[in-house]
Amino acid sequence: MADEEDLIVDLTKDEVDEKKQTERDDEVKAQQSPAQADKPPPVPGPSQQLPHVPSPPLAPNVALSDLERQVGAERQARARTVADNRRLAQERDQAVAFAQEAERRGVSTFELFTEHQIASAQEQMDALTARQESAYNDGDWKTVSEINRRMSHLGGQLATLEDRKNVAAQERQRLLAQQQYQQQYQQQLAQQQAQQQALAQRQQQQRPQLPTDPLERAIYGRTEATKQFLRKHPELIRRDGSLMRGAIEAHEKALDAGHAVDTDGYFQFIEGSIARPVNGARVDGGYAAPVARGNVMPTSSGVRADGTFVMTPHMRQLAEEQGVTPQEWAKNYVRLLKEGRMTPIT
């Protein structure tokens, strides 16, 4: 049977095939030009993707070193953050203490800061002086020259700081004086207002109360003769206690006519002036009583039995001055005599 027969294998066949393939490749290379033979393989373009080659795993010691480096960097960053926070807190506390000290001493923070700078510069100057003396003793002239240069520069800084301190002190004193002046001005103003209010209250308390009655208010503070005249002629007084315009005009006309105040002629002239009616109303704005009708008048008033009235030249002159007819003036005159509101005119 074929399956049970022995198989003979040529072990040298692969070597012979490989040798033949090598000879054929050499012949192809020999036929190609030298430039084509040395040409490198083509570079893959952008559209071509390179095969993903996984990175080899790190060695345990390398991975541990990398982890330790990351942990150390994180610790350093955290330490820097803590240090920055601590520094900020210290600066804040120093600023608060600085402001409290300035308030306690009654100076500005700028003055206190300048004082600290001056004190620091003085300490540096003292240290440089000691070093200068030592350098003189040692004969180190180079060091002496360097110290002299630094001391000169430091002296200029001290002078500048002293000027700043003086300017700040003057400004503080100016502001303090301005505040004191404003406070004094406000106090004086408040005192003046209080005094004015107190004076107004005293005047209000001392001021006599005016009467509520119009007649009494009108005669308040006047002479006795004027009081009697106004009581006799209440129609000359308004409801608020002021005098009618006609009464004031009659007063001015009496003065123009040469009558002295509070004389009989003065009052008679005013009575004659206020007796002038115009269409049933007085020219002073008040209302006059209607013209009396009829002739029921006592003979003592100047009315005759036949109802006529004799007007003297002075009466006619008064009627002409008042701009009314003699008849109207006589009727009003008789009516006022009847009412007892004026005295007879002679």
SVG drawing of the C-alpha trace seen along z (x, -y; Angstrom):
<svg xmlns="http://www.w3.org/2000/svg" viewBox="-92 -180 140 182">
<polyline fill="none" stroke="black" stroke-width="0.4" points="0.0,0.0 1.2,-3.6 0.6,-4.9 2.7,-2.2 5.7,-2.9 8.7,-4.9 9.1,-8.6 12.5,-9.9 13.0,-13.7 15.8,-15.8 17.1,-18.0 19.3,-20.1 16.4,-21.3 15.7,-24.5 19.3,-25.5 19.4,-25.0 16.2,-27.0 17.6,-29.8 20.8,-29.8 19.0,-30.0 16.8,-32.9 19.9,-34.8 21.5,-34.3 18.4,-35.6 18.3,-38.7 21.9,-39.4 21.3,-39.2 18.3,-41.7 20.5,-44.1 23.2,-43.8 20.8,-44.6 19.5,-47.8 21.3,-51.2 23.5,-52.1 21.1,-55.1 18.1,-52.7 20.0,-50.2 21.0,-52.7 17.5,-54.3 16.0,-54.2 12.6,-52.8 9.7,-55.3 8.6,-57.5 4.9,-57.1 2.7,-60.2 0.2,-61.9 -2.6,-59.7 -0.6,-56.6 -0.7,-55.5 2.3,-54.1 1.7,-50.9 1.2,-51.4 4.1,-50.1 3.4,-49.8 6.0,-51.3 7.9,-48.8 6.9,-48.7 9.1,-50.7 11.3,-48.9 10.1,-48.8 12.9,-51.0 12.3,-53.6 8.5,-53.7 9.2,-54.1 11.7,-56.9 9.1,-58.7 6.4,-58.4 8.8,-59.6 9.7,-62.6 6.0,-63.5 5.2,-63.2 8.2,-65.3 7.1,-68.0 3.6,-68.0 5.0,-68.3 7.2,-71.2 4.3,-73.0 2.2,-72.5 5.1,-73.7 5.4,-76.9 1.7,-77.5 1.8,-77.1 4.9,-79.4 3.1,-82.1 0.0,-81.9 2.2,-82.2 4.0,-85.2 0.8,-86.9 -0.6,-86.4 2.5,-87.8 2.4,-90.8 -1.3,-91.4 -0.5,-91.1 2.4,-93.5 0.2,-96.0 -2.5,-95.8 0.1,-96.2 1.7,-99.1 -1.6,-100.9 -2.4,-100.4 0.9,-101.8 0.5,-104.8 -3.0,-105.4 -1.7,-105.1 1.1,-107.6 -1.2,-110.0 0.8,-109.9 0.1,-108.7 1.3,-105.3 3.5,-107.1 5.3,-108.9 5.8,-105.7 7.1,-103.9 9.5,-106.7 10.7,-106.6 11.4,-102.9 13.3,-103.6 15.3,-106.3 16.1,-104.0 17.2,-101.2 19.4,-103.7 21.0,-104.9 21.8,-101.3 23.5,-100.7 25.4,-104.0 26.6,-102.9 27.7,-99.5 29.6,-101.2 31.2,-103.6 32.5,-100.6 33.8,-98.9 35.4,-102.1 37.3,-102.4 38.5,-98.8 39.6,-99.3 41.5,-102.4 43.3,-100.5 44.1,-97.6 45.2,-100.0 42.7,-98.5 42.2,-101.7 40.2,-100.0 37.6,-98.9 37.7,-102.4 36.9,-103.9 34.1,-101.5 32.7,-102.3 32.9,-106.0 31.0,-105.7 28.2,-103.7 28.1,-106.1 27.7,-109.0 24.9,-107.3 23.3,-106.4 23.6,-110.0 21.6,-111.2 18.9,-108.7 18.7,-109.8 18.4,-113.4 15.6,-112.5 13.8,-110.5 14.0,-113.3 12.5,-115.7 9.6,-113.2 9.0,-112.9 8.9,-116.7 6.5,-117.1 4.2,-114.4 4.2,-115.9 3.3,-119.3 0.5,-117.9 -0.8,-116.0 -0.8,-119.2 -2.5,-121.1 -5.2,-118.5 -5.6,-118.5 -5.9,-122.2 -8.5,-122.2 -10.5,-119.6 -10.3,-121.6 -11.4,-124.7 -14.3,-122.9 -15.4,-121.5 -15.2,-124.9 -17.1,-126.5 -19.8,-123.8 -20.0,-124.4 -20.2,-128.2 -22.9,-127.7 -24.9,-125.4 -24.5,-127.9 -25.7,-130.8 -28.7,-128.8 -29.5,-127.8 -29.3,-131.5 -31.5,-132.6 -34.1,-130.0 -34.0,-130.9 -34.3,-134.6 -37.2,-133.9 -38.9,-131.9 -38.4,-134.7 -39.7,-137.3 -42.7,-135.1 -43.3,-134.8 -42.8,-138.5 -44.9,-139.6 -48.3,-140.7 -51.2,-138.8 -53.3,-140.9 -57.0,-141.1 -59.2,-138.9 -61.9,-141.5 -61.2,-143.6 -62.1,-146.9 -59.8,-146.2 -57.0,-145.1 -57.4,-148.2 -57.1,-150.6 -54.3,-148.7 -51.3,-150.9 -53.0,-154.1 -53.7,-157.4 -56.8,-157.9 -58.2,-160.4 -57.8,-158.0 -59.3,-155.1 -62.4,-157.2 -62.7,-158.2 -62.4,-154.6 -64.9,-153.4 -67.2,-156.0 -66.6,-154.9 -66.2,-151.1 -67.1,-151.0 -63.6,-152.1 -62.2,-148.8 -61.9,-145.6 -62.7,-142.2 -59.0,-141.5 -58.5,-144.7 -56.8,-146.8 -58.1,-150.2 -60.1,-150.7 -58.3,-152.3 -60.7,-155.2 -59.8,-155.9 -56.1,-155.9 -56.7,-158.2 -58.8,-160.5 -55.9,-160.7 -53.5,-161.6 -55.9,-164.3 -56.3,-165.7 -52.5,-166.0 -52.3,-167.6 -55.0,-170.1 -52.8,-171.2 -54.6,-169.5 -52.5,-168.1 -53.2,-164.6 -55.6,-164.1 -57.0,-167.6 -60.7,-168.5 -60.2,-169.8 -58.3,-166.6 -61.2,-164.4 -63.9,-166.6 -62.0,-166.6 -61.9,-162.8 -65.6,-162.5 -66.4,-164.7 -64.2,-162.6 -65.7,-159.3 -69.2,-160.6 -68.8,-160.6 -70.9,-157.8 -70.4,-156.6 -73.5,-154.7 -74.4,-153.5 -70.9,-152.4 -68.0,-154.3 -64.8,-154.9 -62.8,-153.1 -64.1,-149.8 -66.6,-149.4 -70.4,-149.5 -72.2,-152.6 -75.8,-152.7 -78.3,-153.6 -79.2,-157.3 -81.9,-158.2 -85.3,-158.8 -87.9,-161.2 -87.5,-164.2 -88.0,-162.7 -85.0,-164.4 -84.6,-166.5 -84.4,-170.3 -81.1,-170.3 -79.5,-168.4 -80.0,-171.4 -83.1,-170.1 -85.9,-172.6 -89.5,-171.8 -90.0,-171.9 -87.3,-169.2 -84.6,-171.5 -81.0,-171.7 -78.8,-174.7 -75.2,-174.0 -72.5,-176.3 -69.7,-177.4 -67.4,-175.0 -69.9,-172.1 -70.1,-173.0 -66.3,-173.0 -66.2,-169.5 -68.8,-168.2 -66.8,-169.6 -63.6,-168.0 -65.3,-164.7 -66.8,-164.9 -70.4,-164.5 -73.5,-166.7 -74.5,-168.9 -77.8,-167.0 -76.0,-163.6 -73.5,-165.1 -76.3,-166.7 -78.3,-163.4 -75.3,-161.4 -74.3,-164.1 -77.8,-164.2 -77.9,-160.4 -74.5,-160.2 -75.6,-162.9 -78.8,-160.9 -76.8,-157.7 -74.5,-159.6 -71.5,-158.6 -70.1,-162.2 -70.3,-165.6 -71.9,-168.6 -69.6,-170.6 -69.6,-174.2"/>
</svg>
